[in-house]
């Protein structure tokens, strides 16, 4: 496995669009060739070395290439976009669209990530060790189909529209979320270990959502089907008792999804 180390050195007053930063693009290139790859800042393209120092050469293939970004890149967007293999490690925070359209490989962000993490992701894994903002694993504006494969793990909190339009894959949020979690999903799995504010599972026609904390305002259109204990989905364990709901019955003549809600934290349901 070959390591390419990027260290932020440039001016990030304007955000940088760096979709070229993937193992696919770095594979087979020398450090000098990698440094000449172009990124956008505003309306102009600049070589990568205007913003990062580059150490190390790419591997013989994307699978054999690891990119280590040694510093905070919260003003850099689209890291790992559409990557198919290899690994990216960010030793700090990351900007918007981390792993958007990702097809394979692994991304680890040791800090926080901005909105649109794993947008329409198809495969691979993303692990955010801090918090994220809106639209994790979500469909893009105007699309009905979001994440379809892979796994996104967020150790902290997310904000709104987690997994919007999800059709496959898994999203695990270790903390809490706010609004529209799992809106319009038709497949896949969303597990939130903390709380949610409102509209969980609105317009869902398939898939599974698990809320381990409290839902502040429960979505109309769901009917309770019973109580289940100690849920497990592959290697994802959700201990405790859960009320099982089916819905969203506000969507007529459609399939129904499953919503599990913690009994202890939602006694009023």
C-alpha positions in Angstrom: 0.0 0.0 0.0 1.5 3.4 -1.1 0.8 6.5 1.0 0.4 9.9 -0.4 0.5 12.7 2.3 -1.2 16.0 1.6 -0.6 18.9 4.0 -2.7 22.1 3.7 -0.6 25.1 2.9 -2.7 27.4 0.8 -5.3 30.2 1.2 -8.8 28.7 1.7 -10.7 32.0 2.1 -12.7 30.8 -0.8 -13.7 27.1 -0.7 -11.8 24.7 -2.9 -13.5 22.0 -5.1 -11.1 19.1 -4.9 -12.9 16.1 -6.5 -9.5 15.0 -8.0 -8.4 13.9 -4.5 -9.2 10.2 -4.8 -7.1 7.1 -4.9 -8.4 6.5 -8.5 -6.8 9.8 -9.6 -3.6 9.4 -7.6 -2.8 5.8 -8.6 0.1 5.4 -11.0 1.2 9.0 -10.5 4.4 10.5 -8.9 4.2 13.2 -6.3 5.0 15.8 -9.0 2.2 14.5 -11.2 -0.3 14.5 -8.4 0.7 18.1 -7.5 -0.2 19.2 -11.0 -3.8 17.9 -10.8 -6.2 20.8 -11.0 -8.8 22.0 -8.5 -11.3 24.8 -8.6 -11.4 27.8 -6.4 -14.1 30.2 -7.5 -14.1 30.5 -11.3 -10.4 29.5 -11.7 -8.5 26.2 -11.8 -5.2 25.9 -9.9 -2.7 23.1 -9.4 -3.2 21.1 -6.2 0.2 22.3 -5.0 -1.2 25.8 -4.6 -3.1 24.5 -1.6 -1.2 21.3 -0.4 2.3 20.0 -0.2 2.5 16.5 -1.7 4.7 13.7 -0.3 4.8 10.2 -1.7 3.7 8.5 -4.9 0.5 6.8 -5.8 0.3 3.0 -5.8 -0.1 0.8 -8.8 -3.8 0.9 -8.5 -6.5 2.8 -6.5 -6.8 -0.2 -4.2 -3.1 0.1 -3.4 -3.3 3.8 -2.7 -3.9 5.6 0.6 -4.3 9.4 0.8 -3.5 10.9 4.2 -4.6 14.6 4.6 -2.7 15.9 7.5 -4.7 18.8 8.7 -8.1 20.5 8.7 -9.8 20.8 5.3 -13.2 22.1 6.4 -13.0 24.6 3.5 -12.3 21.9 0.9 -15.2 20.2 -0.8 -15.7 16.9 -2.7 -12.9 14.9 -1.2 -13.3 11.2 -2.3 -16.1 12.0 -4.7 -16.9 8.9 -6.8 -13.9 7.0 -5.6 -14.0 3.2 -6.2 -11.2 1.8 -4.0 -8.4 2.6 -1.7 -8.5 4.7 1.4 -8.6 8.4 2.5 -7.8 9.5 6.0 -8.5 13.1 7.0 -6.7 14.1 10.2 -9.1 17.0 10.9 -12.4 18.3 9.7 -13.7 18.0 6.1 -15.9 20.2 3.9 -19.1 19.4 2.0 -19.7 16.4 -0.2 -17.2 14.0 1.4 -17.6 10.7 -0.5 -20.4 11.9 -2.7 -21.3 9.2 -5.3 -18.7 7.0 -3.7 -18.6 3.4 -5.2 -16.0 1.7 -3.0 -13.1 2.0 -0.7 -12.9 3.7 2.7 -13.0 7.3 4.0 -12.2 8.2 7.6 -12.6 11.8 8.9 -11.2 12.2 12.4 -13.0 15.5 12.9 -16.4 17.0 11.8 -17.8 16.9 8.2 -20.0 19.4 6.5 -23.3 18.8 4.7 -23.9 16.2 1.9 -21.6 13.5 3.3 -22.0 10.4 1.1 -24.6 12.0 -1.1 -26.0 9.2 -3.4 -23.3 6.9 -2.2 -23.3 3.5 -4.0 -20.7 1.4 -2.0 -17.7 1.5 0.3 -17.6 3.0 3.8 -17.4 6.5 5.4 -16.6 7.0 9.0 -17.0 10.5 10.5 -15.6 10.5 14.1 -17.1 13.9 14.9 -20.4 15.5 13.8 -22.0 16.1 10.4 -24.5 18.6 9.1 -27.4 18.1 6.8 -28.2 15.6 4.0 -26.1 12.6 5.1 -26.5 9.9 2.4 -29.3 12.0 0.8 -30.6 12.3 -2.7 -29.4 15.5 -4.5 -31.9 18.3 -5.2 -34.5 17.2 -7.7 -33.7 13.5 -7.3 -35.8 10.8 -5.6 -33.0 8.3 -5.2 -30.4 8.8 -2.5 -27.8 6.4 -1.1 -28.1 2.9 -2.6 -25.2 0.9 -1.0 -22.3 1.0 1.4 -22.2 2.2 5.0 -21.9 5.7 6.6 -21.1 5.8 10.3 -21.2 9.1 12.3 -20.0 8.9 15.8 -21.6 12.2 16.8 -24.7 14.2 15.7 -26.2 14.9 12.3 -28.7 17.6 11.5 -31.6 17.3 9.0 -32.7 15.0 6.1 -30.4 12.1 7.1 -30.8 9.4 4.4 -33.4 11.3 2.3 -34.5 9.1 -0.5 -32.4 6.1 0.7 -32.9 3.0 -1.4 -30.1 0.8 0.1 -27.1 0.8 2.3 -26.8 1.6 6.0 -26.5 4.9 8.0 -25.6 4.7 11.7 -25.7 8.0 13.7 -24.2 7.6 17.2 -25.8 10.9 18.4 -29.0 12.7 17.6 -30.7 14.2 14.5 -33.2 16.9 13.8 -35.8 17.1 11.1 -37.0 14.8 8.2 -34.7 11.8 9.1 -35.5 9.1 6.5 -37.9 11.1 4.4 -39.1 9.2 1.3 -36.9 6.2 1.9 -37.8 3.0 0.1 -35.0 0.7 1.3 -31.9 0.4 3.4 -31.3 1.0 7.1 -31.0 4.1 9.3 -30.1 3.7 12.9 -30.1 6.8 15.2 -28.9 6.0 18.7 -29.9 9.4 20.1 -33.0 11.6 19.7 -34.9 13.0 16.7 -37.1 16.1 16.5 -39.8 15.5 13.9 -41.0 13.9 10.7 -39.0 10.7 11.1 -39.9 8.4 8.1 -42.3 10.8 6.4 -43.4 9.4 3.1 -41.3 6.2 3.5 -42.5 3.2 1.4 -39.8 0.7 2.5 -36.6 0.3 4.4 -36.0 0.4 8.2 -35.5 3.2 10.7 -34.4 2.7 14.3 -34.6 5.5 16.8 -32.9 4.7 20.2 -33.8 8.0 21.9 -36.9 10.1 21.9 -38.9 11.4 19.0 -40.1 14.8 20.0 -43.0 15.0 17.4 -44.1 11.7 16.0 -45.1 11.5 12.3 -48.8 10.8 11.6 -49.4 7.9 9.2 -47.8 5.1 11.2 -49.6 2.2 12.9 -48.1 0.2 15.8 -47.6 -3.6 15.1 -46.1 -4.8 18.3 -42.9 -4.7 20.5 -39.6 -6.3 19.7 -36.4 -6.6 21.7 -32.7 -6.5 21.1 -32.7 -5.7 17.4 -29.8 -6.8 15.2 -29.1 -5.9 11.6 -25.9 -7.7 10.3 -23.3 -6.5 12.9 -25.4 -3.5 14.1 -26.9 -4.2 17.5 -29.8 -2.1 19.0 -30.3 -3.4 22.6 -33.5 -2.8 24.5 -37.2 -2.9 23.7 -38.7 -1.2 20.7 -42.2 -0.4 19.5 -42.6 -1.4 15.9 -44.6 0.8 13.5 -45.5 0.4 9.8 -46.0 3.4 7.5 -46.2 5.9 6.0 -49.9 5.3 5.4 -50.2 8.9 4.3 -48.8 7.5 1.0 -51.7 5.4 -0.5 -51.2 2.3 -2.6 -47.5 2.1 -1.8 -45.3 -0.4 0.1 -44.7 0.4 3.8 -41.5 0.8 5.8 -40.7 -0.2 9.3 -40.0 2.3 12.1 -38.6 1.0 15.5 -38.9 3.4 18.4 -37.4 2.9 21.9 -40.0 1.9 24.4 -38.2 3.5 27.4 -37.7 6.9 25.7 -41.2 7.1 24.1 -43.7 6.0 26.7 -46.4 8.3 25.4 -46.6 6.5 22.0 
